[in-house]
């Protein structure tokens, strides 16, 4: 009888020992599972950071195409062409292939052209001028077909108008053009009433992505 009790106690002890061993294995497995999950999550986070960084670093390339932001002009009854499509607003330290000349928006240089009634006698960098448009400026441009009298009269008007700038653009199709962020039109000369109407509507107009942003302390040439 005593022997049977000892045998039963021994089995109970072995079972208890096996139970404790199983619990210990389960605890180890849980710890390993949690550790593995942490490693996986950390790897995913690191991979995402690298991907974002690589995309950001791509802005340092030489040229950016604007095909990622397709669109087209739609001409209104007032003769103003409005760009229908997304206009990028990233700062890039490279040239941008804009879909229209002069451009009316898109990715641009971090530094704007001064546009406090500034008149430039030579062509300026499109990417700096587009930044001025983002600040609510109107850009008056002309090509070699524009008459000297009109160019001089336009310059006088621009010099008296804050948030405007003027420069030649040899590649544009019409002699005199006006551009604001997302909008553009052709005018016949300095005395064209559509010029004053464009200034009135688009100098710091509702289209401005950054109203009140500076038009000074940028590039002056």
Order of alpha helices (4+ residues) and beta strands (2+ residues): alpha-beta-beta-beta-beta-beta-alpha-beta-alpha-beta-beta-beta-alpha
